[in-house]
Structures are given as C-alpha cells and as structure tokens.
C-alpha cells in the first residue's frame, strides 16, 4: 500500500493534468459502477408490488344480463371492484336527459355514458369517486338519494339516474368502464369496443 | 472506541454539527465502520467474510420481507404460492425467490469461512471470548431460521425436514414427545406448525441482526484481531477502517456477489434438493431424505450412533449433534495456548487442517443415503471431531513449542522488505514509511 500511495503522490506520470488524479477517476468510476448496480438491483424490489400476472388475468368479466328487468339493477365484480349494471326505466332516462349540462359538476350526457341504441343499460363502477365506498341504490329498496340514482352512505355524495354526481363531496361521475355487448344478453366488462 | 489514536469525528458542515449535538448517530457510524475505527494493517482476505456475511444477512432480510408479501402460510396453499404464484405470476418473483434460496447458502458459506478463520487465527481467545460466543449465538439462530425457512415452501423435503427435526426432541425421555407435540401444535406437521414457523422465520432474522450489533460492539472493544495474533502496539500498526477496509471489503463483496449472481441465474437449483418440488405428502417419505448442504456435517453426527449404549442410540445422536456446537462455546478454555495465530503454531496448524478435512468428510457422510461405508466414515469423523476439541486441542496447547512471534504487526509486514515498501525515490526508513501510510 505504501508503494501505491507514494505513486499517487508523484505528480509527473499519474496525474491527468488539471488537478484530476488517476486515483480519483478510478475511485469515482468504481463507486458509480457499484451505485448503478445497486439501483438496478432495486428494480425487482419495486416491480414486485405491481399487480401480478394472475391479477391482470382477471381483466375482463362476462355478465349475463338477460334476467335484469326494466327498473332493476345488479352488482357484478370486475377486477375485484363492484360494477353496477342498471336497466333504466323510460322515466329515469327522461329525467337524466332533462338536466341541463351546465348545471353539472362533471358534464356528460347519458348518451355519452352508454352505448348507442342501448341507452337503458347504464354500466358504471360501484365505487364512489370521493373515497371509494360502494354507494347505495342498486339493490331493491336501497336509498337512491334525492336524485334517484345512487347515494353514498360514507360522506353523502348523491348521484342521479345517469350516475352523475349532483351533490356531496365526490368530484366526478361514477366511472364508466370499458365494456362490450358480446351478445344481446351478455356484456363483457373490461373489453374495449 | 479502541485506540487512543482513533480519529475523533469532526463534522464540518453546520447541519452535521447541529445533528451531532442532538443525535450523534453519524458519530457512532464513523467510529464503528468509518475513519474512526483503527484496524490492523495486515488483515488478509480471510478477514473479508464478516462484512460479506453482513451483506448476505441484509440480502436475506430484504428479499424475505418482499417474498412474505406474496407467500401464504396455509397447508393447502403454501406450495402453490411459492412454486406457482411467486415463481410465475409475481413480477420478478422468480428472481426474488431464487435470490432468497441461494442467499441462504451464500450466507452459510460466508459464515463457515468466517468461523474457520476464527478457529485458525485463534479469534476466540482472550480478550475476544464474547465476540466468539456471540458469533456462535448468531450461528445457532441462523440454523433455526434456515430450517424454518426451508419448511415454508411445503414440499416433500420441507415437510419431512420438519418431521425429522422436531423428532429430535422426542429422543428425550418422558418430556420429549409432549415437547414435540407442543412445538408442532399437532401430531405431525400441519397448518399450526407451518404458521408458527412462518412467524418465527420472519422474527429471527431481526434477532440475528440485533446479535450482530452486539457481536460488532464486543469486537470493537479490543479491536479486530489480525493474522499474526500479535496485539496492536501503536498507530503504525493500524489503518482507519474507511477508506482502507471499506474499499477492500467493498470489492471483495462485489466478487462474491458475482459468484452469487452466477449461481442464482444459471444454476439456481444446484444447491437444493429436487424432491422439494413435490408437494408435501404426509403419507410417504421421500426415498432419500437429507437436509440442505449446510447441515450435512451435523446430520452425519446425528446418524453416527447406531447402537444403544446405556442411553438409547437416538438420544446419543441428538445429544452429540447439539453438543458438537455447544462445545465450541468452551473453546476459549479448551485451547489454552497464549499464541493466537495458527501461523505460529506448527502442530496446531496441522490439526486444524485435519479438522477441516474431517468436517468436509462429515458433510459428505451426511449428504448421501446411509450406506454402511458412508456410515462408517461418518462415525470415524464424528469421533475425531470430538477428539479434536476435547483431547487434541488441550494437549497441543500444553506441549507445543510455538514459533517466535514478530515484534509487532508493522514488523511482520515489513520483514526485510523496507526497500520495496518505501515511497519511490526515498531511502528506506522503517518508521517513516509506516506513518506515511496512515496519513
């Protein structure tokens, strides 16, 4: 070690000029190489937390809607989240269409929130956009709130018949997931189209 | 902590001074593994394995915490959670699992070399008896942790390992069988045993980490030993831990991590037993049942008692296996030679290497199916193991004439090589050369 230290002390052959010594360069290079390696080693520790392949495999759910009569609704499950599938009555559709868009917190028409020609099928996540509770109103006899849609029991958000936010702390309408009518009586939630 | 010339911590930045007045944590680190810990200047590569073992403990804790996020400790789900869910579904799960599995082996490799380093250089002798004994406590905790971890994948080897190891306790008369049932929470390994093993497997590594802190604390009172076994006499004999030994440990750990990565990526199952990829079956024991490689020597000692002699053979085997480790706690008093380093003990040195061969042979005897030949070798080696510590070592330390020790560490490093060690272009001057290095 004594020889190495003394070699570094001599200014003639080893110094790279401008005050940067060969030893400094080697030191920085070696430590940065180890640092890059350490950061690379963190990658698996990070990605292991994201949804695993078996969770992603649940990306679509098929639901049979043949038994859902006008005015009824069912709860389905998609990616472990509740999905509200509601067969609106003509009166509910009319109510939703009668609301002027300018009065809405998150302006969207019922037509934009449903598929063409299937305006009676309102399919939304049953997850309140405030803090994620499941609103009431899909089941028979549940509190639908003053706007006839959904009412969240946690913090009192009120949704209308198109599941749009009308009053309460929630910022957005109930989320409409990707879905597709794969047959007249089957809807595939999570499928784009 | 240890020597008067240890450089005191002098924070330069105002914030560090502010912090030092309130919580002197950087001061503690500086004194423990920084420039404030003077270390003998002559450490060879055998002294790198303590640091390496600490790195592998850290790897095991980190990968283990992450694996516990994906593992389910249920008798019907554990096998699939490891071999299907973690290996196939979890992102990078295969890597984390193999890293943990082989990390255990590498932790043991590092620790075994560390222990044999201690045996050769007399690291257990005064004033470092407690360092040695705390090390043995760490080793015992490691064995318990490794065993319980091996049970978690709930394959055939896991299951029958749990059955056999808890069966040790049934060797003790009267209380043995109730203790075994209490440990398992049943009559055979099942849900209760798996759950408690998981809980303890998660707990013990942190206990190990705590004992490691005590181990290092106790070490830093007298300071590190060195290959000559001669005490540090003055500042010329030491170098600050940082940057000298952080650099040396750092590159050496890099080298070992390279080997670890090669095994983990290209031969991840080389050190394991294929039968552990068969789900646990309480109705059939695998044809050949052996523990992981790091337990083979002890397994050989366990198997070497094949006949009853006053006590039943089963009890002898269990007692011998436990005492083979407990014996090491008495080592500081079994080896009374005042010379620490095996390099200056010609007779001891030969017996040391004989012990290494003996333990390797024990490993071979414990790692295969019990044929008569293998058993015979195992019995001879087990007998020799005890003979070494209980008879040979005390006798050697009483009768051996050690070689003359160097006057000091510096003297041993610069034995007649002053010219080579002196700074280029200067005349060799013994004392000055050494101090120049420290600055």
Interface residues (C-beta under 8 A of the other chain):
Chain A: X1 X2 X3 X5 X6 X7 X9 X10 X30 X34 X43 X44 X45 X47 X48 X49 X50 X52 X53 X54 X55
Chain B: X41 X62 X66 X69 X70 X85 X88 X89 X90 X91 X92 X93 X95 X96 X239 X244 X250 X251 X254 X420 X421 X422 X423 X424 X425 X426 X433 X434 X436 X437
